[in-house]
């Protein structure tokens, strides 16, 4: 009966050519199509007929997996990205950051799994994407028996952007799963036999979509179990996932995509955190939830189940922390804590004083030699450093870079990263302090690497501005791909101001006086006299040079260069080598790679960053020539 009344007929979504449960509910029929609710049936048929009349093929073209590439409408695969995540419940506070990331990808097509338009869901990104770039298009993969539902949900967007949205109607009805079988991905379903048919169907829909476009970029705004299985299945095919730890405003009963990202770190999986005030709800597992919220890190954790002791942990200590405990555990927690309180009181006071938002725990850091961030803070014991997140999106990118790069070959050259902290309403990222435990006096040098200091995807006007900026300070040394940005060693101080006056430091000056001054034994060289580059040098005051430290630093630079040459999944612009040493013979020294705000990830992990590598190579060459003269 319904086929007679619907022009063009109706594709059935149930097993053995029957109506799916959703179709039964929509049309008021049973599985065989017998009408059970006449009013509902007439209303649904009228609605489908009307939307088919309004949304015509000149506005929305319906394709199949087999013919979607025939008219060259799709761009090349590197210009296609897939968007996934929660269909509703997102609070929208991270949408600006997400959209900035999408814009930086420079993709011309956004692909999604045909979900209905929801202003609180991931699909809200689609009209924003189309509005932002008039040359962009969007492609939906939709189960073939749900295409009418798609038209109803997206009609006004289709009207606004005619022929800029298309749909691929996918045939995925069990048990044959036709389009999945034709795509060669049906094997992936064997590990998911415990999932219900509808979940298997939507898993395959996402996998068919990625396989059909050949795209290697996925952005996911949160995501549940099905997305988790998709990410796992695509991990071996070079697909790069950027996963945003976003909640949908409720507790998750099952492990989420964000849980999977924490537990499966790799160069192809980037988890972006600290964008959602309700981030803890993005995870199901407690061990994956944020280890701090708004900077508070003090909490008592009691090990329940026969362990008669109290342990300390860096879990959240907000006012809601007590509410996070199961009711049946609270009485036992109180008993254990009360019994242990006499011996715990001193430790409690110490830890409360060490809360990350306690201004008494932090003090100004006086050894900062360069950088445009505001004042840094150092912990009372000198072990941790707080770098202010005061550079907008650049600060956010640096946080992401620390999270991504610590598992690459470069990882051992970074200071330990311990998340985001808040002190006196200012957000910071917490790092291990490179000079912790060093005996003063200490010498520190910051050497910028690479001729190009702008982001890899920077617009032309910014590149021109950065070129002009660097020429005004380092016109003569930039050609070698490394340049001293700042240094402090005894009375010798190099900073932005005096380097700009003298127009930087020449490459030949590194061996003539800069490196000898840095490796001088205390008291060190005198102050930098006035005069242009190449014509003035500080007084050496008869100091000796710690040649062993100079050669040990050279060895570490060579190790760093080898790690960079092997590839680390992106490019680093305007990063620095920081070297710090005790100004005595045989003293401690460290080499660190810092300033990661201009990191751009690549899909392939073995891509060589020629800008960084060439800068390191020339720095090592200059260093080696000087060391050979000692």
Secondary structure as GFF3:
##gff-version 3
##sequence-region A 1 630
A	DSSP	alpha_helix	2	5	.	.	.	ID=ss1
A	DSSP	alpha_helix	21	27	.	.	.	ID=ss2
A	DSSP	alpha_helix	38	54	.	.	.	ID=ss3
A	DSSP	beta_strand	61	64	.	.	.	ID=ss4
A	DSSP	three_ten_helix	77	79	.	.	.	ID=ss5
A	DSSP	beta_strand	80	85	.	.	.	ID=ss6
A	DSSP	alpha_helix	95	104	.	.	.	ID=ss7
A	DSSP	beta_strand	109	112	.	.	.	ID=ss8
A	DSSP	alpha_helix	124	132	.	.	.	ID=ss9
A	DSSP	beta_strand	137	143	.	.	.	ID=ss10
A	DSSP	three_ten_helix	144	146	.	.	.	ID=ss11
A	DSSP	alpha_helix	147	160	.	.	.	ID=ss12
A	DSSP	beta_strand	165	170	.	.	.	ID=ss13
A	DSSP	alpha_helix	178	183	.	.	.	ID=ss14
A	DSSP	three_ten_helix	186	192	.	.	.	ID=ss15
A	DSSP	alpha_helix	197	213	.	.	.	ID=ss16
A	DSSP	beta_strand	217	221	.	.	.	ID=ss17
A	DSSP	alpha_helix	225	234	.	.	.	ID=ss18
A	DSSP	three_ten_helix	235	237	.	.	.	ID=ss19
A	DSSP	beta_strand	240	244	.	.	.	ID=ss20
A	DSSP	alpha_helix	257	263	.	.	.	ID=ss21
A	DSSP	beta_strand	269	272	.	.	.	ID=ss22
A	DSSP	three_ten_helix	279	282	.	.	.	ID=ss23
A	DSSP	three_ten_helix	286	288	.	.	.	ID=ss24
A	DSSP	beta_strand	299	302	.	.	.	ID=ss25
A	DSSP	beta_strand	310	313	.	.	.	ID=ss26
A	DSSP	three_ten_helix	322	324	.	.	.	ID=ss27
A	DSSP	alpha_helix	327	353	.	.	.	ID=ss28
A	DSSP	three_ten_helix	359	361	.	.	.	ID=ss29
A	DSSP	beta_strand	362	364	.	.	.	ID=ss30
A	DSSP	beta_strand	377	379	.	.	.	ID=ss31
A	DSSP	beta_strand	384	388	.	.	.	ID=ss32
A	DSSP	alpha_helix	393	405	.	.	.	ID=ss33
A	DSSP	three_ten_helix	411	413	.	.	.	ID=ss34
A	DSSP	beta_strand	417	423	.	.	.	ID=ss35
A	DSSP	beta_strand	426	432	.	.	.	ID=ss36
A	DSSP	beta_strand	442	449	.	.	.	ID=ss37
A	DSSP	alpha_helix	460	474	.	.	.	ID=ss38
A	DSSP	three_ten_helix	478	480	.	.	.	ID=ss39
A	DSSP	beta_strand	482	489	.	.	.	ID=ss40
A	DSSP	beta_strand	492	494	.	.	.	ID=ss41
A	DSSP	alpha_helix	496	502	.	.	.	ID=ss42
A	DSSP	alpha_helix	507	509	.	.	.	ID=ss43
A	DSSP	pi_helix	510	514	.	.	.	ID=ss44
A	DSSP	alpha_helix	515	518	.	.	.	ID=ss45
A	DSSP	alpha_helix	547	565	.	.	.	ID=ss46
A	DSSP	beta_strand	570	573	.	.	.	ID=ss47
A	DSSP	beta_strand	576	582	.	.	.	ID=ss48
A	DSSP	beta_strand	589	594	.	.	.	ID=ss49
A	DSSP	beta_strand	598	601	.	.	.	ID=ss50
A	DSSP	alpha_helix	610	628	.	.	.	ID=ss51
###
